[in-house]
């Protein structure tokens, strides 16, 4: 219905229709649309957007909808008449991406699930040059590709992103989409899901060399097969100066990484490749490496978006600048060859894809970001694991081995619940587009002040053991990466027991029967598993159990009978079948 009705309309940055485009290589039927546009006009202009569809969508207000975000932290659910963002860090609010007045805007895909008919998934299955948007209200739907103000000259050809429309059961729709996307952007493969320990959720930016050493020693005495020790934000002298270290690390990072290897583990490190603070050596010596404003000066990120959560506002590296790409190559090559780093957590990636004026005037934010990422992949992608974090989702296709699919974990019921919804909505991506990273598993109460994605500092009261089992069940159900975020020298025996059991499960995603995400199953070569989540903080819930179900992870306060389970408030359980 939608694919067959598409007819490209080109608008310039002022919203005026641009004529004189010839449609090339058009393929259009009931499920797919793809084409290229050749500009045969005489005047150079800057591209605003390419509208593909603008008409009634035909659904009632109670139709359930789900939409992806441009960047990691944004997802939308609810109904056509009442859209709900999963977090407050939205594309239009927090990141200030433009959205038409009076319409909800989602990116990459839009899923309709009416009350009495098959669901319908509309999606862009590629993201090589343009970001795709879906804008809707109670009656109408607009589908467009963002032009980002790129320069278009006579004779230029604009290759549009591939669009697909799929109808049927929800899980089948997303399975087909994943296959299509993997064909357009072949996955960066890795032999197995990474496991390890991360410093951020127990020390934050105040991490010291001694903290790393202490946890390395504790990890060496644990039976849990955790491979990587990840040094997170806090080791570097400044944002952007990744090869210069903070005074909290008196030993050269190179030697610390060697110590990690000598202990039988693999060193991992945090970098934010597309940002720099104003006082950094990189920015002071090479302001030309950064995205520019209309006057040709470096564009401070808070002029167009959120300025950054620590030591901001940041400046944004220009992936179209050849010398900026050389800098990225130099950093990751040095870390790999001289430091021995085997895993890069690349954070704040979306700042490489937020707009401005680029060195190449014919490149927009997607292309600029992909060129920068390709430089990193070409340099170390065969040898080192690359994790995208706080990244633009579709622009990262084919350029990372792993992808964070949730916001940061905080030790609170509310955050555990939100992360579960964020991550489980994206279970279909695991192993198809990349390895999903549901963020660290935390199993002990710690009084830790954390920096939120919005730059606030928060701390939370102690949690119940049931809440930690809820969190562990969600992490296990994603099948994704498994990194501990607790202080290992004081790790509790109960936390150790839960971690060991989660680590022993298959690294595959469970399939949930609906978007309430209460009951999921996983059938793999290693066994058959049932995952149960009680999201209610006040009431217990009853669950039927298949014959022969054996408790694998269960709260001590649960009431288990032969064929049923009463799960206490806000808790989770895992059974083998």
C-alpha positions as CSV (number, residue, x, y, z in Angstrom):
1,X,0.0,0.0,0.0
2,X,2.6,2.5,1.0
3,X,5.5,1.3,-1.1
4,X,3.4,1.2,-4.3
5,X,2.3,4.8,-3.8
6,X,5.7,6.4,-3.4
7,X,6.6,9.3,-5.6
8,X,9.8,11.3,-4.8
9,X,9.4,15.0,-4.3
10,X,12.7,17.0,-3.8
11,X,12.7,20.1,-1.5
12,X,15.5,22.5,-1.0
13,X,16.5,23.8,2.4
14,X,13.9,26.6,2.3
15,X,11.1,24.0,1.7
16,X,10.7,24.9,-2.0
17,X,10.1,22.1,-4.5
18,X,13.0,21.5,-6.9
19,X,12.0,20.3,-10.4
20,X,14.1,18.7,-13.2
21,X,14.9,15.4,-11.6
22,X,14.9,12.2,-13.7
23,X,14.0,8.9,-11.9
24,X,16.5,6.2,-12.6
25,X,16.5,2.5,-11.7
26,X,13.1,2.7,-10.1
27,X,11.8,-0.6,-8.6
28,X,8.4,-0.4,-7.0
29,X,5.8,-3.0,-6.0
30,X,3.5,-3.7,-3.0
31,X,6.5,-4.3,-0.6
32,X,9.5,-2.4,-1.9
33,X,10.6,0.9,-3.3
34,X,14.1,2.0,-4.5
35,X,15.3,4.5,-7.0
36,X,17.9,7.1,-7.9
37,X,17.3,10.7,-8.9
38,X,19.4,12.5,-11.4
39,X,19.4,16.3,-11.2
40,X,19.1,17.8,-14.7
41,X,18.5,21.4,-13.6
42,X,21.0,24.3,-14.0
43,X,21.1,25.8,-10.5
44,X,23.1,24.5,-7.6
45,X,21.1,24.2,-4.4
46,X,21.2,22.7,-0.9
47,X,19.0,19.7,-0.3
48,X,16.3,19.9,2.4
49,X,14.6,16.5,2.1
50,X,13.2,14.0,-0.3
51,X,9.5,13.3,0.4
52,X,8.5,9.8,-0.6
53,X,4.9,9.5,0.8
54,X,2.3,12.0,2.2
55,X,-1.2,10.6,2.6
56,X,-3.6,9.1,5.1
57,X,-2.3,5.9,6.8
58,X,-5.8,4.4,7.2
59,X,-5.4,3.2,10.9
60,X,-7.6,4.1,13.9
61,X,-6.3,6.0,16.9
62,X,-6.1,2.8,19.1
63,X,-3.7,1.1,16.7
64,X,-0.5,0.3,18.6
65,X,2.7,1.8,17.1
66,X,6.4,1.3,17.7
67,X,9.2,3.5,16.2
68,X,13.0,3.5,16.4
69,X,15.1,6.6,17.1
70,X,17.8,8.1,15.1
71,X,20.1,7.5,18.0
72,X,20.4,4.7,20.6
73,X,18.4,6.4,23.4
74,X,15.2,7.1,21.5
75,X,12.4,4.6,21.0
76,X,8.6,5.2,20.9
77,X,5.6,3.0,21.7
78,X,2.0,3.6,22.5
79,X,-0.8,4.2,20.0
80,X,-1.4,6.5,17.1
81,X,-3.4,8.8,19.4
82,X,-1.0,8.7,22.3
83,X,2.7,8.2,21.5
84,X,5.0,7.4,24.5
85,X,8.8,7.9,24.4
86,X,10.6,5.1,26.4
87,X,13.1,7.6,27.8
88,X,13.3,11.4,28.2
89,X,16.4,11.5,25.9
90,X,14.4,11.9,22.7
91,X,15.6,12.8,19.3
92,X,13.5,16.0,19.1
93,X,13.8,17.0,22.7
94,X,17.2,16.1,24.0
95,X,19.1,16.0,20.7
96,X,17.0,18.8,19.1
97,X,16.5,17.1,15.8
98,X,13.8,18.9,13.8
99,X,10.3,17.5,13.9
100,X,7.2,18.9,12.1
101,X,4.8,20.7,14.3
102,X,1.8,18.6,15.3
103,X,3.3,15.3,14.1
104,X,5.2,12.5,15.9
105,X,8.5,11.7,14.3
106,X,10.3,8.4,14.4
107,X,13.3,7.2,12.4
108,X,14.3,4.1,10.5
109,X,11.1,2.1,11.0
110,X,7.5,2.4,12.0
111,X,5.5,-0.6,13.1
112,X,1.6,-0.6,13.1
113,X,-0.2,-3.2,15.2
114,X,-4.0,-2.8,14.8
115,X,-6.4,-4.5,17.2
116,X,-7.9,-6.9,14.6
117,X,-5.5,-7.3,11.7
118,X,-2.0,-8.3,10.9
119,X,0.8,-5.9,11.9
120,X,2.5,-3.9,9.2
121,X,6.2,-2.8,9.3
122,X,7.5,0.1,7.3
123,X,11.2,0.5,7.3
124,X,14.3,1.7,5.5
125,X,16.6,-1.4,5.0
126,X,19.7,0.7,4.1
127,X,21.4,3.8,5.4
128,X,24.3,4.7,3.2
129,X,23.8,8.4,2.7
130,X,20.4,9.6,4.0
131,X,18.5,9.2,7.3
132,X,14.9,8.1,6.9
133,X,12.0,9.6,8.9
134,X,8.3,8.6,9.5
135,X,6.0,11.4,10.7
136,X,2.5,10.7,11.7
137,X,-0.6,11.9,13.5
138,X,-4.1,10.4,13.9
139,X,-4.8,10.6,10.1
140,X,-1.7,11.1,8.0
141,X,1.7,9.7,7.4
142,X,4.8,11.3,5.8
143,X,7.8,9.3,4.8
144,X,11.0,11.2,3.9
145,X,14.8,11.1,3.6
146,X,16.7,14.0,5.2
147,X,18.9,16.0,2.9
148,X,21.1,17.6,5.6
149,X,21.7,20.6,3.4
150,X,24.1,18.8,1.1
151,X,25.2,20.6,-2.0
152,X,23.5,19.4,-5.2
153,X,25.0,20.4,-8.6
154,X,23.8,19.8,-12.2
155,X,24.3,16.1,-13.1
156,X,24.5,14.8,-9.6
157,X,22.7,11.5,-8.8
158,X,21.0,10.9,-5.5
159,X,20.7,7.2,-4.7
160,X,17.7,6.8,-2.3
161,X,17.7,4.4,0.6
162,X,15.9,1.1,0.1
163,X,12.4,1.0,1.6
164,X,10.5,-2.2,2.5
165,X,6.9,-2.9,3.7
166,X,6.2,-6.2,5.5
167,X,2.8,-7.5,6.8
168,X,2.2,-10.4,9.2
169,X,3.0,-11.4,12.7
170,X,5.3,-9.0,14.5
171,X,8.2,-11.4,15.0
172,X,8.1,-12.5,11.4
173,X,8.1,-8.9,10.1
174,X,11.2,-8.0,12.1
175,X,13.0,-11.2,11.1
176,X,12.5,-10.4,7.4
177,X,13.6,-6.8,7.9
178,X,16.8,-8.0,9.7
179,X,17.6,-10.3,6.7
180,X,17.1,-7.4,4.2
181,X,19.3,-5.0,6.3
182,X,22.1,-7.6,6.6
183,X,22.1,-8.0,2.8
184,X,22.5,-4.3,2.4
185,X,25.0,-3.9,5.2
186,X,26.8,-7.2,5.8
187,X,27.4,-7.8,9.5
188,X,30.9,-7.4,11.1
189,X,31.2,-10.9,12.5
190,X,32.9,-11.9,15.8
191,X,33.5,-15.4,17.0
192,X,31.6,-15.1,20.3
193,X,29.9,-12.6,22.4
194,X,32.4,-10.6,24.6
195,X,32.3,-11.0,28.3
196,X,34.2,-8.9,30.9
197,X,34.2,-6.2,33.5
198,X,33.7,-2.4,33.1
199,X,34.8,0.3,35.5
200,X,32.1,2.9,34.8
201,X,29.2,1.6,37.0
202,X,31.3,1.3,40.1
203,X,33.8,4.1,39.8
204,X,32.6,6.5,37.1
205,X,35.0,9.2,35.8
206,X,36.9,9.1,39.2
207,X,38.4,5.7,38.3
208,X,42.0,5.2,39.2
209,X,44.8,2.9,38.1
210,X,44.5,1.1,41.5
211,X,40.8,0.4,40.9
212,X,41.7,-1.3,37.7
213,X,44.5,-3.3,39.3
214,X,42.3,-4.4,42.3
215,X,39.5,-5.6,40.1
216,X,41.9,-7.3,37.7
217,X,43.2,-9.3,40.7
218,X,39.7,-10.2,41.9
219,X,38.6,-11.3,38.4
220,X,41.6,-13.6,38.3
221,X,40.3,-15.6,41.3
222,X,36.7,-15.9,39.9
223,X,35.5,-18.9,38.0
224,X,33.2,-16.9,35.8
225,X,34.6,-16.8,32.3
226,X,34.9,-13.0,31.9
227,X,37.6,-12.1,29.3
228,X,37.9,-8.3,29.0
229,X,38.9,-5.7,31.5
230,X,37.4,-2.4,30.2
231,X,39.0,0.9,31.3
232,X,36.1,3.4,30.9
233,X,36.0,7.2,30.8
234,X,38.4,8.8,33.3
235,X,41.9,7.6,32.1
236,X,42.3,10.3,29.5
237,X,43.8,13.8,29.9
238,X,41.0,15.5,28.0
239,X,38.0,14.6,25.8
240,X,39.7,14.1,22.4
241,X,43.2,13.5,23.7
242,X,42.9,9.7,24.0
243,X,46.6,9.0,23.9
244,X,47.4,11.4,26.8
245,X,46.5,10.1,30.3
246,X,45.1,11.6,33.5
247,X,47.2,11.9,36.7
248,X,45.0,9.2,38.3
249,X,46.9,6.8,36.1
250,X,50.6,7.3,36.9
251,X,51.7,4.1,35.1
252,X,51.6,4.4,31.2
253,X,48.3,2.8,29.9
254,X,50.5,0.7,27.7
255,X,52.0,-1.0,30.7
256,X,48.7,-1.3,32.5
257,X,47.3,-3.1,29.4
258,X,50.3,-5.4,29.4
259,X,49.6,-6.2,33.0
260,X,46.0,-7.1,32.0
261,X,47.4,-9.5,29.4
262,X,49.8,-11.0,31.8
263,X,46.9,-11.7,34.1
264,X,45.3,-13.8,31.3
265,X,42.7,-11.1,30.4
266,X,42.2,-8.8,27.4
267,X,42.5,-5.0,27.6
268,X,39.5,-3.0,26.5
269,X,39.2,0.8,26.4
270,X,36.6,3.6,26.2
271,X,37.0,6.3,23.6
272,X,34.6,8.9,22.2
273,X,36.1,9.2,18.7
274,X,33.9,12.0,17.3
275,X,34.2,14.6,20.1
276,X,36.8,16.9,21.7
277,X,36.6,19.5,24.5
278,X,37.7,23.0,23.8
279,X,40.8,22.8,25.9
280,X,42.1,19.6,24.4
281,X,45.3,19.5,22.5
282,X,43.6,18.1,19.5
283,X,41.1,21.0,19.2
284,X,43.7,23.7,20.0
285,X,46.1,22.4,17.4
286,X,43.6,21.3,14.7
287,X,40.3,23.2,14.8
288,X,40.0,22.4,11.0
289,X,39.3,18.8,11.8
290,X,35.9,19.7,13.2
291,X,32.4,20.3,11.8
292,X,32.0,24.0,10.9
293,X,29.2,26.5,11.1
294,X,27.9,28.7,8.2
295,X,30.8,31.2,8.9
296,X,33.5,28.5,8.6
297,X,34.3,28.3,12.3
298,X,34.2,25.2,14.5
299,X,30.6,24.5,15.4
300,X,30.1,24.1,19.2
301,X,27.7,21.2,19.7
302,X,25.3,23.0,22.1
303,X,24.4,25.4,19.3
304,X,22.5,22.7,17.5
305,X,22.1,19.8,20.0
306,X,22.9,18.6,23.5
307,X,26.4,19.8,24.3
308,X,27.6,16.7,26.1
309,X,27.3,15.1,29.5
310,X,30.8,15.8,30.8
311,X,33.5,18.4,30.1
312,X,31.4,19.9,27.4
313,X,30.2,21.6,25.4
314,X,32.0,19.4,22.8
315,X,33.1,20.0,19.3
316,X,32.3,17.4,16.6
317,X,34.9,15.7,14.5
318,X,34.3,15.9,10.7
319,X,34.5,12.4,9.2
320,X,34.8,13.8,5.7
321,X,38.1,15.6,6.5
322,X,41.0,13.4,5.3
323,X,43.3,14.4,8.1
324,X,40.6,13.9,10.8
325,X,40.2,10.4,9.5
326,X,44.0,10.0,9.7
327,X,43.9,11.1,13.3
328,X,41.3,8.4,14.1
329,X,43.4,5.8,12.4
330,X,46.5,6.9,14.4
331,X,44.6,6.7,17.7
332,X,43.2,3.2,17.3
333,X,46.3,1.9,15.6
334,X,48.5,3.1,18.5
335,X,46.1,1.6,21.1
336,X,46.1,-1.7,19.2
337,X,49.8,-2.0,18.3
338,X,51.5,-0.3,21.2
339,X,49.0,-0.6,24.0
340,X,47.6,-4.1,23.1
341,X,44.0,-3.0,23.2
342,X,41.7,-5.7,21.9
343,X,38.2,-4.0,22.3
344,X,37.1,-0.4,21.8
345,X,34.0,0.9,23.4
346,X,33.2,3.9,21.1
347,X,30.9,6.3,22.9
348,X,29.1,9.5,22.0
349,X,29.2,8.4,18.4
350,X,26.0,10.3,17.5
351,X,28.0,13.6,17.8
352,X,29.7,12.5,14.6
353,X,26.3,12.4,12.8
354,X,24.4,15.5,14.0
355,X,24.9,18.0,11.2
356,X,26.7,21.3,10.4
357,X,29.0,22.1,7.5
358,X,31.4,19.4,6.4
359,X,34.7,19.5,4.7
360,X,33.0,17.7,1.8
361,X,29.9,19.9,1.0
362,X,28.2,17.0,-0.8
363,X,28.2,14.9,2.4
364,X,25.5,14.9,5.1
365,X,25.6,13.6,8.6
366,X,25.2,10.0,7.7
367,X,27.9,9.9,5.1
368,X,30.3,12.0,7.3
369,X,29.8,9.5,10.2
370,X,30.2,6.5,8.1
371,X,33.4,7.7,6.5
372,X,34.9,8.3,10.0
373,X,33.8,4.9,11.2
374,X,35.1,3.2,8.0
375,X,38.6,4.6,8.8
376,X,38.4,2.9,12.2
377,X,37.1,-0.3,10.8
378,X,39.7,-0.4,8.1
379,X,42.5,0.1,10.6
380,X,41.5,-2.3,13.4
381,X,38.2,-3.9,12.6
382,X,39.7,-7.3,11.8
383,X,41.7,-7.6,15.0
384,X,39.7,-5.7,17.6
385,X,36.1,-5.8,18.8
386,X,34.3,-2.5,18.0
387,X,31.3,-1.5,20.2
388,X,29.0,1.4,19.2
389,X,27.5,3.3,22.1
390,X,25.3,6.4,22.2
391,X,25.4,5.9,18.5
392,X,23.2,6.7,15.5
393,X,21.5,3.3,14.9
394,X,21.0,2.8,11.2
395,X,24.1,4.9,10.2
396,X,26.2,2.4,12.2
397,X,25.0,-0.7,10.1
398,X,27.9,-2.8,9.1
399,X,30.4,-0.7,11.0
400,X,30.4,-2.2,14.5
401,X,30.6,-5.7,15.9
402,X,28.4,-4.8,18.8
403,X,25.8,-2.1,19.6
404,X,24.5,-0.8,22.8
405,X,20.8,-1.1,22.6
406,X,19.8,0.7,25.8
407,X,20.6,3.6,27.9
408,X,23.0,3.4,30.9
409,X,22.1,1.0,33.7
410,X,21.4,2.6,37.1
411,X,20.7,0.6,40.3
412,X,16.9,1.4,40.5
413,X,13.7,-0.4,39.7
414,X,12.6,2.3,37.3
415,X,15.8,2.1,35.3
416,X,15.8,-1.7,35.3
417,X,12.3,-1.7,33.9
418,X,13.0,0.9,31.2
419,X,16.2,-0.9,30.1
420,X,14.3,-4.2,29.8
421,X,11.8,-2.6,27.4
422,X,14.5,-0.8,25.4
423,X,16.6,-3.9,25.0
424,X,13.8,-6.5,24.5
425,X,12.2,-4.4,21.7
426,X,15.6,-4.8,19.9
427,X,16.1,-8.5,20.5
428,X,15.5,-9.1,16.8
429,X,18.8,-7.2,16.0
430,X,21.0,-9.5,18.0
431,X,23.2,-11.7,15.8
432,X,21.5,-10.2,12.7
433,X,22.8,-6.6,12.6
434,X,25.4,-6.9,15.3
435,X,25.8,-8.4,18.8
436,X,23.4,-6.6,21.1
437,X,24.9,-4.9,24.3
438,X,22.2,-4.6,27.0
439,X,24.7,-2.7,29.1
440,X,26.4,-4.0,32.2
441,X,24.9,-6.5,34.6
442,X,24.9,-5.1,38.2
443,X,24.1,-7.4,41.1
444,X,25.2,-5.6,44.2
445,X,24.0,-2.5,46.0
446,X,26.6,0.2,45.7
447,X,26.4,3.9,46.7
448,X,27.7,5.2,43.4
449,X,27.0,8.6,42.0
450,X,26.5,8.3,38.2
451,X,26.4,10.8,35.4
452,X,23.2,10.5,33.3
453,X,23.1,10.9,29.5
454,X,21.7,14.4,30.3
455,X,24.7,15.4,32.5
456,X,22.9,15.1,35.9
457,X,24.5,13.2,38.8
458,X,22.2,10.7,40.5
459,X,22.4,8.0,43.2
460,X,19.8,5.5,44.4
461,X,18.7,3.7,47.5
462,X,19.4,-0.1,48.0
463,X,17.5,-2.6,45.9
464,X,15.9,-5.9,46.8
465,X,17.4,-9.2,45.7
466,X,14.2,-9.7,43.6
467,X,15.0,-6.5,41.7
468,X,18.5,-7.8,40.9
469,X,17.0,-11.1,39.6
470,X,14.6,-9.1,37.4
471,X,17.6,-7.3,36.0
472,X,19.6,-10.6,35.5
473,X,16.6,-12.2,33.8
474,X,16.3,-9.4,31.3
475,X,20.1,-9.4,30.6
476,X,20.0,-13.2,30.0
477,X,16.9,-12.9,27.8
478,X,18.7,-10.6,25.4
479,X,21.4,-13.1,24.8
480,X,23.8,-10.2,24.4
481,X,27.1,-9.2,25.7
482,X,27.9,-9.7,29.4
483,X,30.0,-7.3,31.3
484,X,29.9,-7.0,35.1
485,X,29.6,-3.5,36.5
486,X,30.2,-4.3,40.2
487,X,33.2,-3.9,42.4
488,X,34.7,-7.3,42.2
489,X,36.9,-7.2,45.3
490,X,33.8,-7.0,47.5
491,X,31.4,-8.9,45.2
492,X,28.7,-10.7,47.1
493,X,28.4,-14.5,47.0
494,X,24.8,-14.2,45.8
495,X,25.9,-11.8,43.0
496,X,28.6,-14.3,42.0
497,X,26.1,-17.1,41.9
498,X,23.7,-15.2,39.6
499,X,26.5,-14.0,37.4
500,X,27.8,-17.5,36.9
501,X,24.4,-18.8,35.9
502,X,23.7,-16.0,33.4
503,X,27.2,-16.5,31.9
504,X,26.4,-20.2,31.4
505,X,23.3,-19.5,29.2
506,X,23.4,-19.4,25.4
507,X,24.3,-16.1,23.9
508,X,21.1,-16.0,21.9
509,X,18.0,-13.7,22.1
510,X,14.7,-15.0,23.5
511,X,11.5,-14.6,21.6
512,X,8.7,-12.9,23.6
513,X,5.0,-13.5,22.8
514,X,4.1,-9.8,22.9
515,X,5.4,-6.4,23.8
516,X,4.4,-6.8,27.5
517,X,7.7,-8.7,27.6
518,X,6.5,-10.9,30.5
519,X,7.1,-14.4,29.0
520,X,9.9,-15.3,26.6
521,X,11.4,-18.5,25.3
522,X,14.7,-19.6,23.7
523,X,15.2,-22.8,21.9
524,X,18.9,-23.4,21.0
525,X,21.3,-26.2,20.4
526,X,22.2,-25.9,24.1
527,X,18.7,-26.2,25.5
528,X,15.2,-24.8,25.9
529,X,14.7,-21.9,28.3
530,X,11.8,-19.9,29.7
531,X,12.2,-16.3,30.9
532,X,9.6,-14.7,33.2
533,X,9.4,-11.0,34.2
534,X,7.0,-9.5,36.7
535,X,7.1,-5.8,36.0
536,X,4.7,-4.9,38.8
537,X,6.3,-3.3,41.8
538,X,3.4,-4.0,44.2
539,X,1.7,-7.3,43.2
540,X,2.8,-10.9,42.7
541,X,1.9,-12.6,39.5
542,X,0.9,-16.2,38.6
543,X,2.6,-18.0,35.7
544,X,1.8,-21.4,34.3
545,X,4.7,-23.7,33.8
546,X,5.2,-26.4,31.2
547,X,5.5,-30.0,32.4
548,X,9.1,-30.8,33.4
549,X,10.1,-27.2,33.9
550,X,13.2,-26.9,36.2
551,X,14.0,-23.8,38.1
552,X,17.3,-22.2,37.0
553,X,17.2,-18.8,38.6
554,X,14.5,-18.1,41.1
555,X,13.8,-15.6,43.9
556,X,13.9,-17.2,47.3
557,X,10.5,-15.6,48.0
558,X,8.8,-17.2,44.9
559,X,6.1,-19.9,45.4
560,X,6.9,-22.8,43.1
561,X,4.3,-25.5,42.5
562,X,4.4,-28.4,40.0
563,X,2.7,-26.6,37.2
564,X,2.7,-22.9,38.2
565,X,4.8,-20.1,39.8
566,X,3.9,-17.2,41.9
567,X,6.5,-14.6,41.2
568,X,7.0,-11.8,43.8
569,X,6.7,-8.1,42.9
570,X,9.3,-6.8,40.5
571,X,11.3,-9.9,40.0
572,X,12.4,-12.4,37.3
573,X,12.9,-16.1,36.9
574,X,14.5,-18.5,34.5
575,X,13.5,-22.1,33.9
576,X,15.0,-24.9,31.8
577,X,12.5,-26.9,29.8
